Amino acid sequence: MDNPFGGQRWRGRWIWPEYPPIGINGDASPDIDRTAARSWACMRHSFRVAAVPARAVARFTGDSRYVIWLNGEEAARGPVRANPRRLHYDLIDIAPFLVAGDNTLAVLVRYYGQPTAWWMPVNPTFGLGGGAFVLEADLGDSSSVVSDQSWRGLIADAWGDQAGRTMEGGFSAGSPERFDARRLPHLWNQPSFDDRDWDRVV
């Protein structure tokens, strides 16, 4: 797919349900508690389109892995493995998932925290490095949707503490996740879900 964004500066903002546990060390440099930062984030955003455009390209990425649903249908997952100094983003045409009227984006993002065989953590800044997601989409007719503080989110506790752990020596093994579906809001990724009691993202 051709990239309509080219070298344009991103309009979407990095978002997360809460501020990551990033502090300042003795050298006045950012320092992160990676064990505390390891988490699963659920985020949602609803928006309206007057009419479905013929093409609506979106670009997005996350640290560390994400799945995106649009109107309840899985639209994408990623990003591909990359060096953290050059994080990849994905491009898709979301027009086939849109409907005239109300639309809902739902995103599940997993932040691994500790290095694995397939993911390397980025050096933290004073705001990034502990889980983040960014998105922007051109909906045509000068309208767009972007990740910003209008989104709602929560840190999900449905995944057990073993998720994402590695054995001594850094070899990733064992059960990849321990999941309790009772602790995840039912149908949270569907348009009908009421997220008004979720906090705004930061």
C-alpha distance (Angstrom), angle and dihedral (degrees) to the residues before:
residue distance angle dihedral
M1 . . .
D2 3.78 . .
N3 3.78 114.5 .
P4 3.82 110.8 -120.1
F5 3.80 90.6 -174.9
G6 3.80 93.8 62.5
G7 3.77 109.2 170.9
Q8 3.80 93.8 -22.7
R9 3.76 118.0 144.2
W10 3.81 112.6 -107.2
R11 3.80 116.0 -100.2
G12 3.81 93.1 -171.2
R13 3.80 116.2 89.3
W14 3.80 127.4 -137.1
I15 3.81 106.4 -102.6
W16 3.82 138.6 -173.4
P17 3.82 133.2 165.9
E18 3.80 92.0 -110.0
Y19 3.78 140.3 6.6
P20 3.83 111.3 -79.9
P21 3.83 118.2 -115.7
I22 3.79 94.5 -99.9
G23 3.79 118.0 147.7
I24 3.79 137.4 164.9
N25 3.79 122.0 -92.1
G26 3.81 128.3 -150.0
D27 3.80 91.6 -81.3
A28 3.83 90.9 54.8
S29 3.82 89.0 -109.9
P30 3.81 124.7 132.9
D31 3.79 114.0 -91.8
I32 3.81 126.7 -173.4
D33 3.79 133.1 -155.7
R34 3.83 96.2 -136.5
T35 3.79 94.7 -172.7
A36 3.81 91.6 55.2
A37 3.80 91.3 43.0
R38 3.83 94.9 55.5
S39 3.80 104.3 108.6
W40 3.79 152.0 131.4
A41 3.81 115.7 -117.2
C42 3.81 126.9 -160.4
M43 3.81 115.0 -161.6
R44 3.80 132.5 176.8
H45 3.79 139.4 -173.3
S46 3.81 131.2 -179.9
F47 3.79 124.5 -158.9
R48 3.80 140.0 162.5
V49 3.78 132.0 -121.3
A50 3.79 121.6 -169.0
A51 3.79 93.1 -148.7
V52 3.80 133.9 -0.9
P53 3.81 109.0 -101.5
A54 3.79 121.9 -135.1
R55 3.81 88.2 -117.4
A56 3.80 132.9 14.6
V57 3.80 114.0 175.4
A58 3.79 118.7 -162.2
R59 3.78 129.6 -171.2
F60 3.79 123.7 -162.3
T61 3.77 145.3 150.0
G62 3.77 140.5 177.0
D63 3.77 145.1 -160.7
S64 3.01 110.5 -95.5
R65 3.87 114.6 -10.0
Y66 3.79 133.4 -29.0
V67 3.80 145.1 -172.5
I68 3.82 119.8 -157.7
W69 3.79 127.2 -157.6
L70 3.79 123.9 -170.9
N71 3.80 114.7 -163.7
G72 3.80 89.6 -15.4
E73 3.81 96.5 -52.7
E74 3.79 121.3 111.0
A75 3.79 106.7 -114.0
A76 3.82 103.9 173.0
R77 3.78 147.6 -17.0
G78 3.79 131.5 -162.3
P79 2.95 157.2 28.3
V80 3.78 108.1 -133.3
R81 3.80 118.3 -119.9
A82 3.79 110.2 -79.5
N83 3.76 145.0 156.8
P84 3.82 106.3 -83.2
R85 3.80 90.1 -128.7
R86 3.81 88.5 65.3
L87 3.80 108.5 32.7
H88 3.80 114.3 -168.7
Y89 3.78 123.1 -130.7
D90 3.80 129.3 -157.8
L91 3.80 131.5 -126.5
I92 3.81 123.8 -154.2
D93 3.78 136.9 159.6
I94 3.81 104.6 -118.0
A95 3.82 94.9 -175.3
P96 3.86 92.7 100.8
F97 3.84 89.0 59.0
L98 3.82 97.0 47.1
V99 3.79 127.5 96.3
A100 3.79 129.7 -165.6
G101 3.80 107.3 -96.3
D102 3.81 124.4 12.5
N103 3.81 120.2 19.2
T104 3.80 131.3 178.9
L105 3.79 130.9 -152.7
A106 3.81 117.5 -160.8
V107 3.80 123.2 -174.7
L108 3.79 131.5 -172.0
V109 3.80 112.1 -163.5
R110 3.79 125.1 -175.4
Y111 3.79 119.9 -158.0
Y112 3.81 109.1 -162.0
G113 3.79 97.0 -160.9
Q114 3.80 97.1 -165.1
P115 3.83 123.7 58.8
T116 3.81 116.5 -93.9
A117 3.80 134.7 -174.3
W118 3.81 88.8 -91.6
W119 3.81 104.3 33.6
M120 3.80 136.5 51.5
P121 3.82 121.7 -164.2
V122 3.77 119.1 -122.7
N123 3.79 119.6 -125.3
P124 3.82 104.9 -96.6
T125 3.77 123.9 -113.3
F126 3.79 122.2 -160.1
G127 3.81 89.6 -81.8
L128 3.80 109.8 14.8
G129 3.78 134.5 57.2
G130 3.79 101.8 70.0
G131 3.79 103.2 78.4
A132 3.80 126.9 -45.8
F133 3.80 143.8 168.0
V134 3.80 132.8 -162.8
L135 3.83 131.9 -173.8
E136 3.76 140.4 168.1
A137 3.80 131.1 173.2
D138 3.78 132.8 -172.8
L139 3.82 107.7 -137.2
G140 3.80 96.3 -178.0
D141 3.83 129.3 -112.6
S142 3.82 89.1 67.2
S143 3.81 91.8 -64.3
S144 3.78 124.9 125.0
V145 3.78 144.5 164.9
V146 3.80 121.8 -132.9
S147 3.78 138.1 176.0
D148 3.81 108.3 -101.8
Q149 3.81 141.8 129.4
S150 3.81 92.1 -63.8
W151 3.83 88.7 76.9
R152 3.80 120.5 93.5
G153 3.78 126.0 -139.4
L154 3.76 150.1 162.1
I155 3.78 138.3 -161.9
A156 3.82 104.9 -115.3
D157 3.80 119.2 -138.7
A158 3.81 95.0 -168.1
W159 3.80 91.6 103.9
G160 3.79 118.1 77.1
D161 3.78 126.0 -123.0
Q162 3.82 92.2 -103.1
A163 3.81 91.2 68.9
G164 3.77 110.2 111.5
R165 3.80 97.5 5.5
T166 3.78 120.4 138.4
M167 3.77 132.7 -152.1
E168 3.79 124.4 -113.1
G169 3.78 110.6 -66.6
G170 3.80 93.2 31.5
F171 3.80 97.0 -84.7
S172 3.81 107.3 148.9
A173 3.77 110.2 -137.2
G174 3.77 143.7 133.3
S175 3.77 129.1 59.0
P176 3.82 108.6 -17.2
E177 3.80 93.2 -142.2
R178 3.77 145.5 0.7
F179 3.79 109.5 -148.3
D180 3.81 132.2 -173.4
A181 3.81 107.6 -167.7
R182 3.81 90.8 -166.6
R183 3.81 88.5 71.1
L184 3.80 96.2 53.3
P185 3.83 116.9 83.2
H186 3.80 107.1 -103.0
L187 3.83 113.2 -104.4
W188 3.82 90.6 -8.7
N189 3.82 90.8 156.9
Q190 3.82 94.2 55.7
P191 3.82 125.1 96.3
S192 3.82 91.8 -121.6
F193 3.82 93.5 60.9
D194 3.81 114.9 112.5
D195 3.82 107.6 -133.4
R196 3.80 97.8 169.8
D197 3.80 92.0 114.9
W198 3.82 92.1 54.4
D199 3.81 116.6 99.5
R200 3.77 123.5 -113.4
V201 3.79 113.5 -98.7
V202 3.79 123.5 -111.7
